[in-house]
Amino acid sequence: MSRSPDGQGLLRLCQVDARVWLGEASRRERRPVTLGSISSSELDRILESGFNWIWLRGVWEQDSAVRERARRCALGLEAMQAALLDLELNDIEGAPLEGVRHEIRAALGGEEGFERLRDDLARRGIHVLLDFSPAAGSAAELERVAAIADGICLVDDFATGAEPEASRALTALQAAIHRVRSIDPKFIVLAEGHLSPLARLTADFALDDVFFEALVTKDASRVRERLRAGSRFVRYLELQGGRRARDLFEGPSYLAAAVLAYLPPGVALFQDGQREGRRLRQDARLVRRQDEAPDEEMEAFHESLFEFLFRAEGLGGHYSVRPVREAWAENSTHNQFVLTLREGVAGEWMLVAVNFGPLRGQCYVDLSPLEPAGRTWVLQDLSSLAIYERDGDDLASRGLYLDLAPWDYNVFEVRLGAKLL
């Protein structure tokens, strides 16, 4: 069953490399900034961006050999120089999940600094998620991490040995999570998508790699299929160290993909810099990233997207992927459409329509959950504020007709109008 610390249906999660974040804050403020000395303005910026969770990576202590191996790898250096043009040796620390010990880095402020940050974020209604490696940490260590964080993400499997060993490790970890939740019922567990089914069993949410692939390949049919799979998923458009979403999804296809990824129930995962439209890959082995000017159009789009998110989050209620059919014979563009309908607890409705394809498309969509007959219906487009009235009897018999440009979308608030005579 999906869990939410705020009693809502959606977690708005931003993944941040703590090393990069603190380094940039230090340069802006011309002073050494640690987890315990981040300014209020920096924390307010997270809140103003609309996130209610922050996923901090790079906070754990690592074996010194990790850094040395990264600095000696010639092929790695070439990739890192592509990500950071003025690369220096001190920028290279190694992958944040390699060779970790579950102790907050002393150089970042240690556990005392982290606890101060966590408390400052909690006062703003923001929760903190940390990585946890079952292969590197015991069940007792998980309980210690849970004492300082609001949730964890499992980043590898429980054991690499025989099945009985993995089962025993899973049982111990599940028992530890049960003890944690007896103290904090809102504690959240995520699992990365590549983990085994055994590992994912213990998580509340799993990263949905299949959905991401469907978006990247522009496969509307698979997108519809994955949206029907339920709300126990973390949906995303980019991952740390991978290609930036603004690079993967060119032009308006990014906008369409973002509406599909982030408005359904579940966890909406963003990367630090995604809202600003960053294009350059951020190498996870580096503690610094290339400077990029914010994309004002992308910032404006994400501001609107988060307004839709807040509306969807407030609705809760029932959610469904709606069937579509062709608008006329030999017109197959209806296959490009993804339509979802969300009912609020007080009878409100939100209809999200996306033409997830390269051709202008038309379709009829089944809106039978509205029980539309006998009334007029008002559809207000939340992005343009345009208002449309539709005959409920026609909606009941044929469905709602839509005609959208390639990669275009509508987010409609749907409400009752007058009774039909």
C-alpha positions as CSV (number, residue, x, y, z in Angstrom):
1,M,0.0,0.0,0.0
2,S,1.4,3.4,-0.9
3,R,2.4,5.6,1.9
4,S,2.7,9.4,2.1
5,P,4.1,11.3,5.1
6,D,1.6,14.2,4.5
7,G,-1.5,12.2,4.0
8,Q,-1.5,13.1,0.4
9,G,-1.2,11.0,-2.8
10,L,2.0,12.4,-4.2
11,L,5.6,12.9,-3.0
12,R,7.5,15.7,-4.7
13,L,11.1,14.5,-4.5
14,C,14.3,16.3,-5.6
15,Q,17.5,14.3,-5.7
16,V,20.6,16.5,-4.8
17,D,24.3,15.7,-4.6
18,A,25.2,17.2,-1.2
19,R,28.8,17.7,-2.3
20,V,27.8,19.8,-5.3
21,W,25.1,21.7,-3.4
22,L,27.4,22.7,-0.6
23,G,30.2,23.6,-2.9
24,E,28.0,25.9,-5.0
25,A,26.6,27.5,-1.8
26,S,30.1,28.0,-0.5
27,R,31.1,29.8,-3.7
28,R,28.0,32.0,-3.7
29,E,28.4,33.0,0.0
30,R,32.2,33.2,-0.1
31,R,32.5,31.0,3.0
32,P,32.7,27.3,3.8
33,V,29.2,25.9,4.0
34,T,28.4,22.6,5.6
35,L,25.2,20.7,6.2
36,G,24.7,22.5,9.5
37,S,25.4,26.0,8.2
38,I,23.3,26.2,5.0
39,S,21.6,29.6,4.9
40,S,17.8,30.0,5.4
41,S,17.6,31.4,1.9
42,E,19.0,28.2,0.4
43,L,16.5,26.1,2.3
44,D,13.6,28.4,1.4
45,R,14.5,28.0,-2.2
46,I,13.8,24.3,-2.0
47,L,10.4,25.0,-0.4
48,E,9.6,27.7,-3.0
49,S,10.4,25.2,-5.8
50,G,7.6,23.0,-4.5
51,F,9.4,20.0,-3.2
52,N,8.3,18.3,0.0
53,W,11.2,15.7,0.0
54,I,14.9,16.1,-0.7
55,W,17.0,13.0,-1.5
56,L,20.6,13.7,-0.5
57,R,23.3,11.7,-2.2
58,G,27.0,11.9,-1.4
59,V,26.7,12.3,2.3
60,W,28.3,9.0,3.4
61,E,31.9,8.5,4.2
62,Q,33.8,6.4,1.6
63,D,37.0,4.4,1.5
64,S,39.8,6.7,0.3
65,A,40.6,4.1,-2.4
66,V,37.4,5.1,-4.3
67,R,38.7,8.6,-4.9
68,E,42.2,7.3,-5.9
69,R,40.7,4.8,-8.4
70,A,38.5,7.5,-10.0
71,R,41.5,9.9,-10.4
72,R,43.6,7.2,-12.0
73,C,41.0,6.0,-14.6
74,A,42.0,7.4,-18.0
75,L,38.6,6.6,-19.6
76,G,36.8,8.1,-16.7
77,L,38.8,11.3,-16.9
78,E,37.8,11.7,-20.5
79,A,34.1,11.5,-19.6
80,M,34.5,13.8,-16.6
81,Q,36.3,16.4,-18.7
82,A,33.3,16.3,-21.1
83,A,31.0,17.0,-18.1
84,L,33.2,19.7,-16.6
85,L,35.3,21.7,-19.0
86,D,37.7,23.2,-16.4
87,L,38.1,19.9,-14.5
88,E,40.6,19.9,-11.7
89,L,41.9,16.9,-9.7
90,N,40.2,18.1,-6.5
91,D,36.8,17.9,-8.3
92,I,37.1,14.1,-8.4
93,E,35.7,12.2,-5.4
94,G,34.3,9.1,-7.0
95,A,30.8,7.7,-7.3
96,P,28.8,8.5,-4.2
97,L,27.5,5.0,-3.7
98,E,30.8,3.2,-4.0
99,G,32.7,1.9,-0.9
100,V,30.3,3.7,1.5
101,R,30.2,3.6,5.3
102,H,26.9,4.7,6.7
103,E,28.4,7.7,8.6
104,I,27.8,11.3,7.6
105,R,31.0,12.7,6.0
106,A,32.9,14.8,8.6
107,A,33.9,17.2,5.8
108,L,30.2,17.9,5.1
109,G,29.5,18.7,8.8
110,G,29.1,15.2,10.3
111,E,26.0,13.8,12.0
112,E,25.5,16.9,14.1
113,G,25.4,19.1,11.0
114,F,23.0,16.8,9.2
115,E,20.6,16.7,12.2
116,R,20.6,20.5,12.2
117,L,19.8,20.5,8.5
118,R,17.1,17.9,9.0
119,D,15.5,20.0,11.7
120,D,15.6,23.2,9.6
121,L,14.0,21.4,6.7
122,A,11.3,19.8,9.0
123,R,10.3,23.3,10.1
124,R,9.6,24.0,6.4
125,G,7.6,20.8,5.9
126,I,10.4,19.1,3.9
127,H,11.5,15.5,4.6
128,V,14.9,14.0,4.0
129,L,15.7,10.7,2.2
130,L,19.1,9.0,2.3
131,D,20.6,6.1,0.4
132,F,21.1,2.8,2.2
133,S,23.2,-0.1,0.9
134,P,22.1,-3.4,2.4
135,A,25.3,-5.0,1.0
136,A,27.4,-2.5,3.1
137,G,25.2,-2.1,6.2
138,S,23.4,-4.4,8.6
139,A,19.8,-4.2,9.9
140,A,21.1,-2.4,13.0
141,E,22.8,0.2,10.8
142,L,19.5,0.7,9.0
143,E,17.8,1.5,12.3
144,R,20.6,4.0,13.0
145,V,20.2,5.7,9.6
146,A,16.4,5.8,10.2
147,A,16.9,7.6,13.4
148,I,18.3,10.6,11.5
149,A,16.3,10.4,8.2
150,D,12.7,10.3,7.2
151,G,13.2,7.6,4.6
152,I,15.8,5.5,2.7
153,C,16.4,4.3,-0.8
154,L,17.7,0.8,-1.1
155,V,20.5,1.1,-3.7
156,D,21.6,-2.6,-4.0
157,D,20.5,-6.1,-3.3
158,F,20.6,-7.7,0.2
159,A,23.2,-10.3,-0.6
160,T,25.3,-11.6,-3.5
161,G,25.5,-15.1,-2.2
162,A,23.1,-18.0,-2.2
163,E,19.3,-17.5,-2.0
164,P,19.1,-18.6,1.7
165,E,21.5,-15.8,2.6
166,A,19.6,-13.2,0.7
167,S,16.3,-14.4,2.3
168,R,17.8,-14.2,5.8
169,A,19.1,-10.7,5.0
170,L,15.7,-9.6,3.7
171,T,14.0,-11.0,6.8
172,A,16.4,-9.1,9.1
173,L,15.9,-5.9,7.1
174,Q,12.1,-6.2,7.1
175,A,12.2,-6.7,10.9
176,A,14.3,-3.6,11.2
177,I,12.0,-1.6,9.1
178,H,9.0,-2.8,11.1
179,R,10.8,-1.6,14.3
180,V,11.5,1.7,12.7
181,R,7.8,2.1,11.7
182,S,6.6,1.3,15.2
183,I,8.4,4.5,16.2
184,D,7.8,6.5,13.0
185,P,4.8,5.2,11.0
186,K,5.5,7.6,8.2
187,F,9.0,6.3,7.4
188,I,9.4,5.7,3.6
189,V,11.4,3.0,1.8
190,L,12.2,3.3,-1.9
191,A,14.0,0.8,-4.1
192,E,16.0,1.5,-7.2
193,G,14.4,-0.1,-10.3
194,H,17.2,-2.5,-11.2
195,L,17.0,-4.4,-7.9
196,S,15.7,-8.0,-7.7
197,P,12.1,-8.6,-6.9
198,L,13.2,-9.9,-3.5
199,A,14.7,-6.5,-2.7
200,R,11.8,-4.5,-4.0
201,L,9.4,-6.5,-1.9
202,T,10.3,-4.5,1.2
203,A,9.9,-1.1,-0.4
204,D,6.9,1.2,-0.5
205,F,7.9,2.5,-3.9
206,A,10.2,1.4,-6.7
207,L,11.8,3.5,-9.4
208,D,9.9,2.7,-12.6
209,D,12.6,2.0,-15.2
210,V,10.0,0.5,-17.6
211,F,7.9,3.7,-17.6
212,F,11.0,5.8,-18.2
213,E,12.0,3.6,-21.2
214,A,8.4,3.9,-22.6
215,L,8.7,7.7,-22.4
216,V,12.1,7.8,-24.0
217,T,11.0,5.6,-26.9
218,K,7.8,7.7,-27.3
219,D,5.6,4.5,-26.9
220,A,2.2,5.8,-25.9
221,S,0.7,2.3,-25.6
222,R,3.4,1.2,-23.1
223,V,2.9,4.5,-21.2
224,R,-0.8,3.7,-20.8
225,E,0.0,0.2,-19.7
226,R,2.5,1.4,-17.0
227,L,0.1,4.0,-15.7
228,R,-2.4,1.3,-15.1
229,A,0.1,-0.6,-12.9
230,G,-0.7,1.5,-9.8
231,S,0.8,4.2,-7.6
232,R,3.7,2.3,-6.0
233,F,6.2,3.8,-8.4
234,V,8.8,6.5,-8.6
235,R,8.4,8.2,-12.0
236,Y,11.2,10.3,-13.4
237,L,12.7,11.8,-16.6
238,E,16.3,11.7,-15.6
239,L,18.6,10.0,-13.1
240,Q,21.7,11.2,-11.4
241,G,24.7,10.9,-13.7
242,G,22.6,10.1,-16.7
243,R,21.5,12.2,-19.7
244,R,19.6,15.3,-18.8
245,A,15.9,15.2,-19.5
246,R,16.2,18.4,-21.5
247,D,18.7,16.6,-23.7
248,L,16.7,13.4,-24.0
249,F,13.3,15.0,-24.8
250,E,13.7,17.7,-27.3
251,G,11.3,20.6,-27.8
252,P,7.6,20.1,-26.7
253,S,8.1,16.3,-26.2
254,Y,9.7,17.2,-22.8
255,L,6.5,19.0,-21.8
256,A,4.3,16.1,-22.8
257,A,6.6,13.6,-21.0
258,A,6.7,15.7,-17.8
259,V,2.9,15.9,-17.7
260,L,2.6,12.1,-18.1
261,A,5.3,11.4,-15.5
262,Y,4.5,13.8,-12.7
263,L,0.7,14.1,-12.5
264,P,-0.2,10.5,-11.7
265,P,-0.3,9.3,-8.1
266,G,3.0,8.0,-6.7
267,V,6.4,9.7,-6.3
268,A,7.4,12.5,-8.7
269,L,11.3,12.5,-8.8
270,F,13.2,15.5,-10.2
271,Q,16.9,16.0,-10.4
272,D,18.6,19.1,-9.1
273,G,18.7,21.5,-12.0
274,Q,15.9,19.8,-14.0
275,R,13.5,22.6,-13.3
276,E,16.0,25.1,-14.6
277,G,16.4,23.2,-17.9
278,R,20.0,22.0,-17.4
279,R,21.3,20.1,-20.5
280,L,24.9,19.1,-19.5
281,R,25.3,15.7,-17.9
282,Q,26.3,16.0,-14.2
283,D,28.9,13.3,-13.6
284,A,28.2,11.7,-10.2
285,R,32.0,11.2,-9.5
286,L,32.5,15.0,-9.4
287,V,31.8,17.4,-6.6
288,R,31.4,20.3,-9.0
289,R,29.3,20.8,-12.2
290,Q,29.5,23.0,-15.2
291,D,27.9,26.4,-14.9
292,E,24.7,26.8,-17.0
293,A,22.3,29.7,-17.4
294,P,18.8,28.9,-16.4
295,D,16.3,28.4,-19.2
296,E,13.5,30.9,-18.4
297,E,10.9,29.0,-20.5
298,M,11.6,25.8,-18.7
299,E,11.3,27.5,-15.3
300,A,8.0,29.0,-16.3
301,F,6.7,25.6,-17.5
302,H,7.7,23.9,-14.3
303,E,6.0,26.6,-12.3
304,S,2.8,25.7,-14.1
305,L,3.5,22.0,-13.7
306,F,3.8,22.3,-10.0
307,E,0.5,24.2,-9.8
308,F,-1.1,21.2,-11.6
309,L,0.8,18.9,-9.1
310,F,-0.7,20.7,-6.1
311,R,-4.2,20.4,-7.6
312,A,-3.8,16.7,-8.3
313,E,-2.3,16.1,-4.9
314,G,-5.2,17.8,-3.2
315,L,-7.8,15.7,-5.1
316,G,-6.7,12.2,-3.9
317,G,-9.7,10.0,-4.8
318,H,-10.0,7.6,-7.7
319,Y,-7.6,7.6,-10.7
320,S,-8.0,5.8,-14.0
321,V,-6.5,5.6,-17.5
322,R,-9.3,6.2,-19.9
323,P,-10.0,4.2,-23.1
324,V,-9.8,6.1,-26.4
325,R,-11.1,5.3,-29.9
326,E,-10.6,6.6,-33.4
327,A,-12.3,9.8,-34.3
328,W,-13.1,8.5,-37.8
329,A,-12.3,5.5,-39.9
330,E,-8.6,5.0,-41.0
331,N,-7.4,7.6,-38.5
332,S,-5.0,5.8,-36.2
333,T,-3.7,8.9,-34.4
334,H,-5.9,8.0,-31.4
335,N,-3.2,5.5,-30.5
336,Q,-0.9,8.4,-29.6
337,F,-3.2,9.7,-26.8
338,V,-2.8,9.1,-23.1
339,L,-5.9,10.2,-21.1
340,T,-6.2,10.0,-17.3
341,L,-9.1,11.0,-15.1
342,R,-8.9,11.8,-11.4
343,E,-11.9,12.1,-9.1
344,G,-11.5,14.2,-5.9
345,V,-13.1,13.2,-2.6
346,A,-15.6,16.0,-2.9
347,G,-16.7,15.2,-6.5
348,E,-14.1,17.3,-8.3
349,W,-12.5,16.0,-11.5
350,M,-9.2,16.5,-13.3
351,L,-8.8,15.3,-16.9
352,V,-5.3,15.1,-18.3
353,A,-5.0,14.6,-22.1
354,V,-1.7,14.2,-23.9
355,N,-1.0,13.6,-27.6
356,F,2.2,11.7,-27.0
357,G,3.2,11.4,-30.7
358,P,4.7,13.3,-33.7
359,L,1.4,13.8,-35.6
360,R,-1.5,16.0,-35.0
361,G,-4.1,13.6,-33.5
362,Q,-7.8,13.2,-32.9
363,C,-9.8,10.8,-30.7
364,Y,-12.9,10.2,-28.6
365,V,-12.3,9.5,-24.9
366,D,-14.6,7.5,-22.7
367,L,-15.7,9.6,-19.7
368,S,-18.3,7.2,-18.3
369,P,-17.0,7.6,-14.6
370,L,-18.6,11.1,-14.7
371,E,-22.0,9.6,-15.4
372,P,-22.3,12.5,-17.8
373,A,-25.9,12.1,-19.2
374,G,-28.5,14.7,-18.4
375,R,-26.2,17.6,-17.6
376,T,-23.9,20.0,-19.3
377,W,-20.3,19.8,-18.4
378,V,-17.7,22.6,-18.1
379,L,-14.1,21.9,-18.9
380,Q,-11.6,24.6,-17.9
381,D,-8.1,24.3,-19.4
382,L,-5.9,25.1,-16.4
383,S,-3.0,26.0,-18.7
384,S,-4.8,28.6,-20.9
385,L,-7.9,29.2,-18.7
386,A,-10.1,28.6,-21.8
387,I,-13.5,27.2,-20.9
388,Y,-15.6,24.7,-22.9
389,E,-19.1,23.5,-22.4
390,R,-20.1,20.0,-23.5
391,D,-23.5,18.2,-23.8
392,G,-23.6,15.4,-21.3
393,D,-25.8,13.2,-23.4
394,D,-23.3,13.5,-26.3
395,L,-20.4,12.7,-23.9
396,A,-22.3,9.6,-22.7
397,S,-23.0,8.3,-26.2
398,R,-19.8,9.3,-28.1
399,G,-17.3,10.5,-25.5
400,L,-15.3,13.7,-25.5
401,Y,-13.7,14.7,-28.9
402,L,-10.1,15.9,-28.7
403,D,-7.9,17.4,-31.4
404,L,-4.3,18.1,-30.3
405,A,-1.1,19.1,-32.0
406,P,2.0,16.8,-31.8
407,W,3.2,16.5,-28.1
408,D,0.4,18.9,-27.0
409,Y,-1.5,18.5,-23.8
410,N,-4.5,19.8,-21.8
411,V,-5.1,19.7,-18.1
412,F,-8.8,20.2,-17.5
413,E,-10.8,20.9,-14.4
414,V,-14.1,19.2,-15.1
415,R,-17.3,20.3,-13.2
416,L,-21.0,20.1,-13.5
417,G,-23.0,22.7,-15.5
418,A,-26.7,23.1,-15.8
419,K,-29.2,20.3,-16.2
420,L,-30.2,19.5,-19.8
421,L,-33.8,20.3,-20.7
